[in-house]
Amino acid sequence: MQLTVKDAAELLTISEKTVYRWIEEGKLPGFRLSGQYRFNRAELLEWATANRLNVSPRIFEESAADTGPLPLLSETLQAGGVFYRLSGTDKPSVLRSLVETLRLPEEVNREFLLQVLQAREDLEPTALGDGIAIPHVRNPVVHHLPRAILTLSFLETPVNFGALDGQPVHALFTLISPTIKAHLHLLARLAFALRDAEFKALIARQASRDDILATLHRITQNLPRLANPA
């Protein structure tokens, strides 16, 4: 579901007047549809995270459906894994090391995935600031995954990813999903989780896998669990 101006205002905990002002200033990632402004939920949350804005968890309740559950963020990270000392001295070499590390089926073309991730970075950097980036593509490209995976990789050497705050990146969250629905669902929840002070502190100090997963599980449990569309 695309968000209206009213939805965006509630999500960002601001007034509708401010939403319109930010649209006029070219700040918000929205588009016009039949004369009305619309916003993509995941893109808006990603933007809010990059700009350090608080968001309301109520927005997640509006997309609830009544069939099978979508994946939990904490379970998706557990499946993808947490890795330390990822090698690389610049963005291309870090992305290559990342793709080589991902837990992917043999059928997945890793070279193609690398090219797509690099093309996404060339189009628009995925660095959010505070040393964190989320390399991903706007639509899933891996068709051999039985389920979505989220990987957290800590870099051996911080690398410039083109973040607006100028800070080099030391942590990468990489989301790979077999469906668009799961991709947007997880990306939105990750953006929300990165607003949690405890979780951000764990990432900053490269805490243990157990501590990171436990905290993410706590955040996940506090959000509504949405369901797949029929």
C-alpha distance (Angstrom), angle and dihedral (degrees) to the residues before:
residue distance angle dihedral
M1 . . .
Q2 3.79 . .
L3 3.80 117.0 .
T4 3.81 124.3 -118.8
V5 3.80 124.8 -142.5
K6 3.81 88.3 -96.0
D7 3.82 90.9 51.6
A8 3.80 91.5 48.6
A9 3.81 91.3 49.9
E10 3.82 91.0 52.1
L11 3.79 92.5 45.6
L12 3.79 93.5 50.6
T13 3.82 93.2 37.9
I14 3.81 91.6 -125.9
S15 3.81 135.0 115.0
E16 3.80 123.4 -86.5
K17 3.81 87.1 -119.7
T18 3.81 89.0 61.0
V19 3.81 90.5 48.8
Y20 3.81 90.7 55.0
R21 3.80 91.1 46.2
W22 3.81 92.1 52.0
I23 3.80 89.4 47.8
E24 3.81 90.5 54.0
E25 3.82 89.9 48.3
G26 3.82 90.3 51.9
K27 3.79 93.9 -118.4
L28 3.81 103.6 119.9
P29 3.85 120.8 72.0
G30 3.80 97.1 -127.0
F31 3.81 139.5 125.9
R32 3.81 139.6 -151.4
L33 3.80 119.8 -107.2
S34 3.81 118.5 -178.9
G35 3.79 89.7 -21.9
Q36 3.80 93.7 -50.3
Y37 3.79 127.7 105.7
R38 3.80 116.1 -119.0
F39 3.81 132.4 -175.8
N40 3.79 134.6 -159.0
R41 3.81 109.3 -122.8
A42 3.82 97.2 -139.5
E43 3.81 94.5 43.4
L44 3.80 91.2 49.6
L45 3.80 92.4 50.6
E46 3.80 90.3 46.7
W47 3.81 89.2 51.6
A48 3.80 91.9 47.5
T49 3.80 91.0 51.6
A50 3.79 92.2 49.6
N51 3.81 89.8 50.8
R52 3.83 94.1 45.0
L53 3.80 94.6 -118.9
N54 3.77 123.5 155.3
V55 3.80 115.7 -119.8
S56 3.78 134.0 -163.2
P57 3.84 120.4 -115.9
R58 3.82 89.2 -146.2
I59 3.79 90.7 84.3
F60 3.82 90.5 70.5
E61 3.81 91.9 63.2
E62 3.80 93.7 63.1
S63 3.82 94.9 71.0
A64 3.81 98.1 52.9
A65 3.80 114.3 139.4
D66 3.79 129.2 -177.0
T67 3.80 107.6 -118.9
G68 3.82 136.8 72.5
P69 3.82 119.9 -18.5
L70 3.78 125.4 -100.2
P71 3.82 117.5 -129.0
L72 3.78 121.0 -77.9
L73 3.79 114.5 -117.5
S74 3.82 93.4 -129.7
E75 3.81 92.3 50.2
T76 3.79 90.5 48.5
L77 3.82 91.7 53.8
Q78 3.79 90.8 46.9
A79 3.80 88.9 54.2
G80 3.80 93.2 47.3
G81 3.80 96.8 41.8
V82 3.78 139.9 -140.7
F83 3.82 115.9 -95.9
Y84 3.79 132.2 -170.2
R85 3.81 134.0 -153.0
L86 3.81 96.7 19.7
S87 3.80 107.1 -172.6
G88 3.80 128.0 -126.4
T89 3.78 138.9 105.4
D90 3.83 99.5 -149.0
K91 3.78 138.2 18.7
P92 3.86 97.6 -86.5
S93 3.81 94.1 48.8
V94 3.82 92.0 44.9
L95 3.80 91.2 51.3
R96 3.80 90.6 49.7
S97 3.80 91.7 51.2
L98 3.78 88.8 46.9
V99 3.81 94.7 53.2
E100 3.80 90.4 47.2
T101 3.82 89.7 53.1
L102 3.81 99.2 47.4
R103 3.81 116.9 110.0
L104 3.80 97.7 -120.1
P105 3.82 133.3 153.3
E106 3.80 116.1 -100.6
E107 3.81 90.7 -111.1
V108 3.80 92.4 65.8
N109 3.79 114.3 102.4
R110 3.80 100.5 -131.2
E111 3.80 94.0 -174.8
F112 3.80 91.0 56.2
L113 3.79 90.7 46.8
L114 3.81 89.5 51.9
Q115 3.80 90.8 51.6
V116 3.80 91.7 50.8
L117 3.80 93.3 48.2
Q118 3.80 90.5 48.8
A119 3.80 91.5 48.2
R120 3.82 89.3 51.7
E121 3.81 90.1 52.6
D122 3.80 91.4 48.2
L123 3.80 89.7 52.2
E124 3.80 95.6 46.3
P125 3.83 128.7 -13.8
T126 3.80 114.1 -114.6
A127 3.82 94.6 -148.7
L128 3.80 110.5 125.6
G129 3.79 98.0 -169.9
D130 3.81 130.4 -106.5
G131 3.80 88.9 76.8
I132 3.82 95.6 -63.1
A133 3.81 130.9 119.4
I134 3.81 132.7 176.4
P135 3.83 108.4 -151.3
H136 3.79 106.4 -160.8
V137 3.78 142.6 125.6
R138 3.78 123.7 -112.9
N139 3.80 91.6 -120.8
P140 3.81 126.9 32.4
V141 3.81 115.3 -99.7
V142 3.81 101.5 176.7
H143 3.79 110.2 90.3
H144 3.80 100.0 174.2
L145 3.79 98.8 66.2
P146 3.81 117.3 111.7
R147 3.81 88.8 -156.6
A148 3.78 140.9 -0.4
I149 3.80 119.8 -83.2
L150 3.77 131.2 -159.1
T151 3.79 119.4 -162.1
L152 3.79 128.2 -165.5
S153 3.80 114.2 -157.9
F154 3.80 125.7 -177.0
L155 3.80 113.3 -152.2
E156 3.77 121.6 -127.0
T157 3.81 87.9 -142.1
P158 3.84 123.1 22.4
V159 3.81 111.4 -114.1
N160 3.80 133.6 -159.2
F161 3.82 109.0 -106.2
G162 3.79 96.8 170.3
A163 3.80 96.5 -98.3
L164 3.80 116.4 177.8
D165 3.80 91.1 -127.0
G166 3.82 90.3 54.3
Q167 3.80 93.8 -124.0
P168 3.82 117.9 138.7
V169 3.79 115.6 -117.5
H170 3.80 119.7 -107.7
A171 3.83 100.3 166.5
L172 3.80 131.0 48.4
F173 3.79 126.6 -165.5
T174 3.80 108.0 -164.3
L175 3.80 119.7 -167.4
I176 3.80 121.3 -163.7
S177 3.79 117.4 176.4
P178 3.82 136.4 174.3
T179 3.83 93.7 -144.5
I180 3.78 136.8 42.2
K181 3.81 91.9 -132.0
A182 3.82 93.4 55.8
H183 3.81 91.0 42.0
L184 3.81 94.2 56.2
H185 3.79 92.2 39.5
L186 3.81 93.1 54.9
L187 3.79 96.1 38.4
A188 3.80 90.5 54.2
R189 3.79 92.1 49.5
L190 3.77 93.0 47.1
A191 3.80 90.4 52.4
F192 3.79 88.8 51.2
A193 3.83 93.2 47.0
L194 3.79 90.3 53.8
R195 3.81 88.0 64.2
D196 3.83 89.1 65.5
A197 3.82 110.4 102.7
E198 3.81 95.6 -149.4
F199 3.79 93.0 49.4
K200 3.81 92.2 47.5
A201 3.82 90.0 50.4
L202 3.81 91.2 52.8
I203 3.80 90.5 51.9
A204 3.80 91.9 47.1
R205 3.80 92.9 55.7
Q206 3.82 95.1 37.2
A207 3.78 93.3 -120.2
S208 3.80 125.7 -165.2
R209 3.79 122.5 -71.1
D210 3.79 91.0 -114.6
D211 3.81 93.9 53.5
I212 3.81 92.8 46.1
L213 3.81 93.7 48.3
A214 3.80 93.2 45.0
T215 3.80 92.7 52.3
L216 3.79 92.7 45.3
H217 3.80 89.0 49.9
R218 3.81 89.4 54.1
I219 3.82 91.1 50.9
T220 3.80 91.5 46.2
Q221 3.79 92.6 52.3
N222 3.80 90.3 55.7
L223 3.81 92.8 58.4
P224 3.83 125.9 75.5
R225 3.79 112.9 -99.9
L226 3.78 106.4 -127.2
A227 3.76 125.2 -153.4
N228 3.79 135.0 -131.6
P229 3.80 117.1 -97.2
A230 3.79 116.1 -106.2
